[in-house]
């Protein structure tokens, strides 16, 4: 049984020009203790998907249909109080910008301890002890950092604080939305090492959202590739990097910088992600695809199993099921 099962999830944003279908028929599963990477360009719908899973879509956006089942419970059927109890305790989120997530008026210890207090810890002293223990676990000096304010910490230290807040109550699932985007390369490696170690130690399932395939390769996650509001490929990390099935995935991999590449031009995918107000007919990637055929312009492909393993939303996947 999956810890998280998402089926045909659709999230829209009403506009004067029509509904922007940011998440448009997404289905996937995450098992308990599993690390799953969600990758794709900016504008593909990754962050809106994360907000949808926690039912935090900003108005006027709304979930228009589908199902989100977590630990046997249908989240779309829960009332607001039940969802508040679930967030932070059973499902936690690490946001992509620590500076925006931390209140500059409160010390770090208060931020972390508040997670425990909100979810039932009545003793302030006990909450503070839990906070300091968690700060130490993520590699920070608990006494010094607990008294510090956000502006007194480096970007990497602030990111560690958000990880401490997310893992404080040992949730079953953590959604990490671009957790290393604003960090330099050395600090990024430290944070990825930390996330991988804590995930193994705690057994927490992780949905790691990123635009950088190198991040999911580093952590060895199963990979979901998202494009234009849909999942277009799903595969184990090793297979995805050695035998990508979807042309979009191949384009993402070709754009990765590699050692020994020199100073030549990087490969790029022509064009941009289309507007969610008007996804293209047929395959949503066909306007940017170098191998598209006539069928791709008129017939939307289903997500089909590939002979080499995994699944791809492409008419040209060799050996796929009809």
C-alpha positions in Angstrom: 0.0 0.0 0.0 1.3 3.4 -1.0 1.9 6.1 1.7 0.8 8.7 -0.8 -1.4 8.0 -3.8 -2.3 10.8 -6.2 -4.9 10.2 -8.9 -5.9 12.5 -11.8 -5.2 15.6 -9.7 -6.2 18.9 -11.3 -5.5 22.4 -10.0 -6.7 25.5 -11.8 -6.3 29.3 -11.5 -9.3 31.2 -12.8 -8.3 34.3 -14.9 -10.2 36.7 -17.2 -8.7 34.8 -20.1 -9.9 31.4 -18.8 -8.7 28.7 -16.4 -5.0 28.2 -16.1 -4.6 24.4 -15.7 -1.4 24.4 -13.7 -1.7 20.7 -12.6 -3.7 18.8 -15.2 -4.3 15.1 -14.5 -1.3 14.1 -12.4 -1.1 10.6 -10.9 1.7 9.0 -8.9 2.5 7.0 -5.8 5.1 7.3 -3.0 5.9 4.4 -0.7 6.7 4.7 2.9 10.4 5.7 3.3 10.9 6.3 -0.4 12.9 9.2 -1.9 11.2 10.5 -5.1 12.5 13.3 -7.2 10.1 15.6 -9.2 11.9 17.5 -11.9 11.1 19.9 -14.8 11.6 23.4 -16.0 10.1 26.5 -14.2 6.5 26.8 -15.1 5.8 23.1 -15.4 3.6 23.0 -12.3 5.9 21.5 -9.7 5.4 24.0 -6.9 1.7 24.2 -7.5 1.6 20.4 -7.2 3.4 20.6 -3.9 0.9 23.3 -2.7 -2.0 21.1 -3.8 -0.7 18.1 -1.8 -0.9 20.2 1.3 -4.1 22.0 0.2 -2.3 25.3 0.3 -3.1 26.5 -3.2 -3.3 30.3 -3.0 -6.7 31.8 -3.9 -8.3 32.1 -6.4 -6.6 28.9 -7.3 -8.4 25.7 -6.4 -8.2 21.9 -6.7 -10.7 21.1 -9.4 -10.7 17.3 -9.2 -8.9 14.1 -8.5 -7.8 12.3 -5.3 -5.0 12.6 -2.8 -4.9 9.6 -0.5 -2.3 9.8 2.4 -1.9 6.9 4.8 -5.4 5.6 3.8 -7.1 9.0 4.2 -8.6 11.1 1.4 -7.1 14.6 2.0 -9.6 16.3 -0.2 -12.4 15.2 2.1 -10.8 16.5 5.3 -11.9 19.7 7.0 -9.6 22.7 7.6 -8.9 21.7 11.2 -7.9 18.1 10.2 -5.6 19.4 7.5 -3.9 21.8 10.0 -3.3 18.9 12.3 -1.8 16.9 9.5 0.6 19.6 8.3 3.9 19.6 10.1 3.0 16.5 12.2 2.5 13.9 9.4 3.4 15.8 6.3 6.0 18.6 6.4 7.4 21.0 3.8 10.8 22.5 3.2 10.3 25.7 1.1 12.7 27.0 -1.4 13.5 30.4 0.2 14.6 30.2 3.8 14.7 34.0 4.2 11.0 34.3 3.3 10.0 31.4 5.6 11.7 32.6 8.8 10.2 35.6 10.6 13.1 38.2 11.2 11.5 39.2 14.6 11.9 35.7 16.2 14.9 33.8 17.3 15.6 30.5 15.6 14.9 28.5 18.7 11.4 30.0 18.8 10.8 29.0 15.2 11.7 25.4 15.7 10.0 25.1 19.1 6.8 26.5 17.7 6.3 23.4 15.5 6.1 21.3 18.7 3.9 23.8 20.5 1.4 24.0 17.6 1.1 20.2 17.6 0.3 19.7 21.3 3.5 20.1 23.3 2.2 22.2 26.3 5.5 22.6 28.0 7.6 25.5 26.6 10.7 24.0 28.2 10.1 20.6 26.6 9.5 22.2 23.2 12.7 24.1 23.5 14.6 21.0 24.4 13.2 19.2 21.3 14.2 22.2 19.2 17.8 22.3 20.4 18.2 18.5 20.0 17.0 18.8 16.4 19.2 21.8 15.6 22.2 19.7 16.8 21.0 16.8 14.7 21.2 18.9 11.5 24.7 20.0 12.4 24.2 23.3 14.1 25.4 24.6 17.5 22.1 24.4 19.4 22.8 27.0 22.0 24.3 29.6 19.7 21.9 29.1 16.8 18.8 28.9 19.1 19.5 32.5 20.3 20.4 33.8 16.8 18.0 35.6 14.5 17.6 34.6 10.8 19.7 37.5 9.5 22.6 36.3 11.6 22.8 33.0 9.8 24.2 32.0 6.4 22.0 30.7 3.7 23.2 27.1 4.4 22.5 27.5 8.1 19.0 28.8 7.4 18.3 25.9 5.2 19.4 23.5 7.9 16.9 25.3 10.3 14.1 24.6 7.8 15.1 21.0 7.6 15.1 20.8 11.5 11.6 22.3 11.6 10.3 19.9 8.9 11.8 16.8 10.7 11.1 17.8 14.3 8.0 15.7 14.7 9.3 12.8 12.5 6.6 13.1 9.8 5.9 10.3 7.4 6.4 12.5 4.3 8.5 15.6 3.7 8.0 17.7 0.6 11.2 19.6 -0.2 10.5 22.3 -2.8 13.8 23.4 -4.4 15.7 23.1 -1.1 19.2 23.9 -2.6 18.3 26.5 -5.3 19.8 29.6 -3.5 22.9 27.9 -2.2 26.4 27.7 -3.7 27.8 24.4 -4.9 29.8 23.5 -1.7 26.9 24.3 0.6 24.4 22.5 -1.7 26.5 19.3 -1.4 26.4 19.6 2.4 22.6 20.0 2.4 22.1 17.1 0.0 24.3 14.9 2.2 22.3 16.0 5.3 19.0 15.3 3.7 20.1 11.9 2.4 21.5 10.9 5.8 18.4 12.1 7.8 16.1 10.4 5.3 17.8 7.1 5.8 18.0 7.5 9.6 14.3 8.5 10.1 12.7 6.5 7.3 10.8 9.5 6.2 9.5 9.5 2.7 10.7 12.5 0.7 9.3 14.2 -2.4 12.2 16.3 -3.7 11.2 19.0 -6.1 13.9 20.5 -8.3 14.7 21.8 -11.8 18.1 20.2 -11.5 18.4 16.5 -12.5 21.9 16.4 -11.0 20.2 16.8 -7.5 18.1 13.7 -7.9 21.0 11.8 -9.4 23.1 12.7 -6.3 20.4 11.3 -4.0 19.5 8.3 -6.1 15.8 9.0 -6.0 13.1 7.5 -8.3 12.3 10.3 -10.7 9.1 11.9 -12.0 9.5 14.3 -14.9 6.9 17.0 -15.1 6.1 19.1 -18.2 3.1 21.3 -18.9 1.1 20.2 -15.9 1.5 16.5 -16.5 3.9 13.7 -15.6 5.7 12.8 -18.8 8.1 10.2 -17.5 8.6 8.0 -14.5 11.7 5.8 -13.9 14.4 4.7 -11.5 17.3 7.1 -11.4 19.8 4.8 -13.1 17.5 3.9 -15.9 16.4 7.5 -16.5 20.0 8.7 -16.8 21.1 5.9 -19.1 18.0 5.2 -21.1 15.6 8.2 -21.0 12.5 7.4 -22.9 10.8 10.9 -23.4 12.4 13.5 -25.7 11.8 16.1 -23.0 13.9 14.1 -20.5 16.6 13.6 -23.1 16.7 17.4 -23.6 17.0 18.0 -19.9 19.8 15.5 -19.6 21.7 17.0 -22.6 21.6 20.4 -20.9 23.4 19.3 -17.8 27.0 20.6 -17.5 29.6 17.8 -17.5 33.2 17.6 -16.5 35.5 17.9 -19.5 32.8 19.6 -21.5 35.0 22.7 -22.1 33.7 26.2 -22.7 31.5 25.4 -25.7 27.8 26.2 -25.8 25.5 24.0 -23.6 22.7 22.1 -25.2 19.3 23.7 -24.8 15.7 22.8 -25.5 14.3 25.3 -28.0 11.3 27.4 -27.1 9.7 27.7 -23.7 7.1 25.9 -21.6 3.6 26.9 -23.0 1.0 28.8 -21.1 -1.3 26.8 -18.8 -4.1 28.9 -20.3 -3.7 27.1 -23.6 -1.8 23.9 -23.5 -1.0 22.7 -27.1 -3.3 20.1 -28.7 -1.8 16.5 -28.9 1.4 16.0 -27.1 2.2 19.1 -25.1 5.9 18.9 -26.0 5.5 18.5 -29.8 6.2 22.2 -30.6 9.7 21.9 -29.0 10.4 18.3 -30.0 12.9 17.4 -32.7 11.4 13.9 -33.3 7.7 14.8 -33.3 5.5 13.1 -36.0 2.1 14.1 -37.3 0.3 12.1 -34.7 1.9 14.1 -32.0 0.2 17.3 -33.1 -3.3 15.9 -32.8 -3.4 13.0 -30.4 -2.5 13.3 -26.7 -0.3 10.3 -25.6 -1.1 8.3 -22.5 1.5 7.5 -19.9 2.6 4.1 -21.1 5.1 1.5 -19.9 8.4 1.3 -21.7 10.1 -1.9 -22.7 13.3 -0.8 -20.8 11.3 -0.1 -17.6 9.5 3.0 -16.3 6.8 4.9 -18.2 6.6 7.8 -20.6 3.9 9.9 -22.1 5.1 9.6 -25.7 3.9 8.0 -28.9 7.4 7.0 -29.9 8.3 5.0 -26.7 9.8 1.7 -28.1 8.0 -1.4 -26.9 5.4 0.5 -25.0 1.9 -0.9 -24.2 -0.9 0.4 -26.4 
